[in-house]
Amino acid sequence: MVTGPKFDEIGYWSEVKLAIVREDASAYSTILSRQPGLHYVYIDGFAGAGVHVRKVTGGFVLGSPLNAVRIRPPFREFFLVDLDGDKVDHLAKLVGRRRDIHVLHGDCNTVLLQDVFPRVRWEDYRRGLCLLDPYGLDLQWRVIEAAGRLRSIDLFLNFPIMDANRNALWRDAQKVRPEQAARFTAYWGDESWREVLYRPKAQLGLFGEEREKVENEAIAEAFRARLRDVAGFANVPAPMPMRNAQGAVVYYLFFASQKDVANTIVVDIFAKHGARRA
Ligand SMILES: C[S@@+](CC[C@H](N)C(=O)[O-])C[C@H]1O[C@@H](n2cnc3c(N)ncnc32)[C@H](O)[C@@H]1O
């Protein structure tokens, strides 16, 4: 029996994400290739199987790691991580045996910190473009913070607002299961969200001060501030809301970088794709 990964079925907004990252990666590689001796790499923490299935047509769509591998001029090295062994095997077959491509099986919250980021140090004249694109709250803040501290990494980041709202950011914060609150804390980085994302109600309740959850946009704005102020990224443009077929925001696509020029490029790409309609 032939086994293999179960391919993800993707819709319009996933293809928008793929196009955004592909266009930026292309600009990034073009610019950095002009700096002699600079070793710049592509990192995909939640890489997937390398291809997806387009929901509407059933046809195959290249995933983010294969898009990156096809970019010219090429990145000098690739680090592609996934937790799902079948997907890793499939991706490894697609890219073939190449010294410049490392397909790594494991939890990127560990693999990136232990095996990848130490190979992208600013002082070694290395730079990286990194995509962190989990399904939900599977990413840990310590990875984001480490990327910021390195100063060598430009980051695309999926902030999964729908998973957060469904499981952790309930209107009645008291009813949230502790393990779901812990998942959100691991993504957010500390417990400050309990204060920042629940503001005092304008009118006092029967039992004194009551708090209410802030809107999605305010949650995204507070996370943006953390990327700047806590992780130390100099530039974090307003994120792009990515939706499902019903128009609800599933996640915010963030970009974080130390470089003004990288910021300008992504602001243009976000504006172009934000103006498109499903
Ligand atoms: C949204 S998909 C990635 C899609 C890919 N970035 C693309 O656009 O082609 C998320 C992937 O993360 C993987 N995954 C989930 N938890 C993970 C973890 N802790 N570390 C690494 N990969 C993980 C899943 O197996 C899945 O392939």
The ligand as an SDF file (V2000), in Angstrom:
LIG
                    3D

 27 29  0  0  0  0  0  0  0  0999 V2000
   -0.0560   25.8530    7.9350 C   0  0  0  0  0  0  0  0  0  0  0  0
    0.9510   24.4510    7.6780 S   0  0  0  0  0  0  0  0  0  0  0  0
    2.3830   25.1480    6.9160 C   0  0  0  0  0  0  0  0  0  0  0  0
    2.1900   25.5030    5.4870 C   0  0  0  0  0  0  0  0  0  0  0  0
    3.4200   26.0390    4.7890 C   0  0  0  0  0  0  0  0  0  0  0  0
    4.0320   27.1410    5.5320 N   0  0  0  0  0  0  0  0  0  0  0  0
    3.0640   26.5330    3.4180 C   0  0  0  0  0  0  0  0  0  0  0  0
    2.5670   27.6750    3.3160 O   0  0  0  0  0  0  0  0  0  0  0  0
    3.2550   25.8120    2.4460 O   0  0  0  0  0  0  0  0  0  0  0  0
    1.5280   24.0770    9.2790 C   0  0  0  0  0  0  0  0  0  0  0  0
    2.5260   22.9310    9.3690 C   0  0  0  0  0  0  0  0  0  0  0  0
    3.0810   22.9550   10.6930 O   0  0  0  0  0  0  0  0  0  0  0  0
    3.3760   21.6300   11.0760 C   0  0  0  0  0  0  0  0  0  0  0  0
    3.5900   21.6690   12.5450 N   0  0  0  0  0  0  0  0  0  0  0  0
    2.6540   21.7040   13.5370 C   0  0  0  0  0  0  0  0  0  0  0  0
    3.2490   21.8630   14.7370 N   0  0  0  0  0  0  0  0  0  0  0  0
    4.5900   21.9720   14.4970 C   0  0  0  0  0  0  0  0  0  0  0  0
    5.7330   22.2030   15.3140 C   0  0  0  0  0  0  0  0  0  0  0  0
    5.6080   22.3460   16.6360 N   0  0  0  0  0  0  0  0  0  0  0  0
    6.9570   22.2690   14.7260 N   0  0  0  0  0  0  0  0  0  0  0  0
    7.0890   22.1300   13.3800 C   0  0  0  0  0  0  0  0  0  0  0  0
    6.0260   21.9170   12.5530 N   0  0  0  0  0  0  0  0  0  0  0  0
    4.8030   21.8610   13.1020 C   0  0  0  0  0  0  0  0  0  0  0  0
    2.2410   20.8050   10.5320 C   0  0  0  0  0  0  0  0  0  0  0  0
    2.6110   19.4590   10.3500 O   0  0  0  0  0  0  0  0  0  0  0  0
    1.9730   21.5390    9.1950 C   0  0  0  0  0  0  0  0  0  0  0  0
    2.6590   20.9010    8.1420 O   0  0  0  0  0  0  0  0  0  0  0  0
  1  2  1  0
  2  3  1  0
  2 10  1  0
  3  4  1  0
  4  5  1  0
  5  6  1  0
  5  7  1  0
  7  8  2  0
  7  9  1  0
 10 11  1  0
 11 12  1  0
 11 26  1  0
 12 13  1  0
 13 14  1  0
 13 24  1  0
 14 15  1  0
 14 23  1  0
 15 16  2  0
 16 17  1  0
 17 18  1  0
 17 23  2  0
 18 19  1  0
 18 20  2  0
 20 21  1  0
 21 22  2  0
 22 23  1  0
 24 25  1  0
 24 26  1  0
 26 27  1  0
M  CHG  2   2   1   9  -1
M  END
$$$$
